[in-house]
Amino acid sequence: MVTTYDSLDRIKDSLTQAGISVNNEIKNGNLVILDAVKAYQIDILGALKFATTLAKRAESDRKSGVFGLTEMGSFFIAERIASLLEYERSLPKKWELNNFKSACTYHKDDFATLSKQQQETILSAHNRVLG
């Protein structure tokens, strides 16, 4: 899980309230929570590389796979929309890793600041759009 607008502690608290043993899941390698600014703004492809590593580790550990839930707000905070568009275009619509699924999420107010062309670029870069 990659978050922008919620602190790591808030995410952990929410998951705990939902009945998830957060500390155990983190310790067992079943849950990873990252700050989006650190994940994307230091090395844009770093999060993708990390996700690939997690998927390979899940396979070697005979786990069913990895689901990545990423929030793209850090690009808006850093005012790096061109980098966001480049990143989204660089992602495959279908991953070569069979055990990896992901969802990119956008805050509706962030998404609304984009031009129609930028919105279309992002939407067309994805396999499926929910919203």
C-alpha positions as CSV (number, residue, x, y, z in Angstrom):
1,M,0.0,0.0,0.0
2,V,1.4,3.4,-1.0
3,T,-0.3,6.4,0.6
4,T,0.0,10.1,0.2
5,Y,-2.7,11.9,2.2
6,D,-3.0,9.5,5.1
7,S,-0.1,9.0,7.5
8,L,1.4,5.6,8.0
9,D,0.1,5.5,11.5
10,R,-3.5,6.4,10.4
11,I,-3.4,3.6,7.8
12,K,-2.2,1.1,10.5
13,D,-4.9,2.3,12.9
14,S,-7.6,1.9,10.3
15,L,-6.4,-1.6,9.4
16,T,-6.2,-2.5,13.1
17,Q,-9.8,-1.3,13.6
18,A,-10.8,-3.5,10.7
19,G,-9.5,-6.5,12.6
20,I,-6.2,-6.9,10.8
21,S,-3.1,-7.8,13.0
22,V,-1.0,-5.1,11.3
23,N,2.2,-5.7,13.2
24,N,2.1,-9.5,12.6
25,E,1.3,-9.0,8.9
26,I,4.2,-6.5,8.5
27,K,6.5,-8.8,10.4
28,N,5.5,-11.8,8.2
29,G,6.0,-9.8,5.0
30,N,2.3,-9.8,4.1
31,L,1.8,-6.1,4.4
32,V,4.0,-3.2,3.3
33,I,2.9,0.4,3.8
34,L,4.9,3.1,2.0
35,D,4.9,6.9,1.9
36,A,4.2,7.9,-1.7
37,V,6.5,10.9,-1.6
38,K,9.4,8.6,-0.7
39,A,8.2,5.8,-3.0
40,Y,7.7,7.9,-6.2
41,Q,9.4,11.2,-5.9
42,I,12.9,10.0,-5.1
43,D,12.9,7.3,-7.8
44,I,9.8,7.2,-9.9
45,L,10.4,3.6,-11.0
46,G,11.5,2.6,-7.5
47,A,8.0,1.6,-6.4
48,L,7.6,-0.5,-9.5
49,K,11.0,-2.2,-8.9
50,F,10.0,-2.8,-5.3
51,A,6.6,-4.3,-6.3
52,T,8.4,-6.6,-8.8
53,T,10.7,-7.7,-6.0
54,L,7.7,-8.4,-3.7
55,A,6.0,-10.4,-6.4
56,K,9.1,-12.6,-6.9
57,R,9.5,-13.0,-3.2
58,A,5.8,-14.1,-2.9
59,E,6.3,-16.6,-5.6
60,S,9.4,-18.1,-3.9
61,D,7.6,-18.1,-0.6
62,R,4.7,-19.9,-2.3
63,K,2.2,-17.1,-1.4
64,S,-0.7,-16.5,-3.7
65,G,0.6,-13.1,-4.9
66,V,0.8,-9.4,-4.4
67,F,-1.8,-6.7,-4.6
68,G,-0.6,-3.1,-4.7
69,L,-2.9,-0.2,-3.8
70,T,-1.2,3.0,-4.8
71,E,-2.3,6.6,-4.3
72,M,-0.8,9.0,-6.8
73,G,-1.2,12.3,-4.9
74,S,2.5,12.7,-4.4
75,F,2.9,13.8,-8.0
76,F,0.4,16.6,-7.4
77,I,2.0,17.7,-4.2
78,A,5.4,17.8,-6.0
79,E,3.9,19.5,-9.0
80,R,5.3,16.8,-11.3
81,I,2.4,16.1,-13.6
82,A,4.6,15.5,-16.6
83,S,6.4,12.8,-14.6
84,L,3.1,11.3,-13.5
85,L,2.0,11.0,-17.2
86,E,5.3,9.5,-18.2
87,Y,5.1,7.0,-15.3
88,E,1.5,6.0,-16.2
89,R,2.4,5.5,-19.8
90,S,5.4,3.4,-18.9
91,L,3.4,0.8,-17.0
92,P,2.3,-2.3,-18.8
93,K,-1.5,-2.8,-19.0
94,K,-0.9,-6.5,-18.3
95,W,1.9,-7.4,-16.0
96,E,4.2,-10.2,-16.9
97,L,4.0,-11.3,-13.3
98,N,1.0,-13.6,-13.0
99,N,0.9,-13.1,-9.2
100,F,0.8,-9.3,-9.2
101,K,-2.3,-7.1,-9.4
102,S,-2.4,-3.4,-8.7
103,A,-4.7,-0.4,-8.5
104,C,-3.7,3.2,-9.0
105,T,-6.0,5.6,-7.1
106,Y,-6.5,9.3,-7.5
107,H,-8.1,11.8,-5.2
108,K,-11.0,13.2,-7.2
109,D,-9.9,16.9,-6.5
110,D,-6.4,16.1,-7.8
111,F,-7.7,14.4,-10.9
112,A,-10.1,17.3,-11.6
113,T,-7.1,19.7,-11.8
114,L,-5.8,17.8,-14.9
115,S,-6.7,18.8,-18.4
116,K,-9.1,16.5,-20.2
117,Q,-6.2,15.3,-22.4
118,Q,-4.1,14.5,-19.3
119,Q,-7.0,12.7,-17.7
120,E,-7.5,10.6,-20.9
121,T,-3.7,9.8,-21.0
122,I,-4.0,8.4,-17.5
123,L,-7.2,6.5,-18.1
124,S,-6.0,5.0,-21.4
125,A,-2.8,3.8,-19.6
126,H,-4.8,1.4,-17.4
127,N,-6.3,-2.0,-18.2
128,R,-9.5,-1.2,-16.3
129,V,-11.0,2.0,-14.9
130,L,-13.4,2.2,-12.0
131,G,-14.8,5.4,-10.7
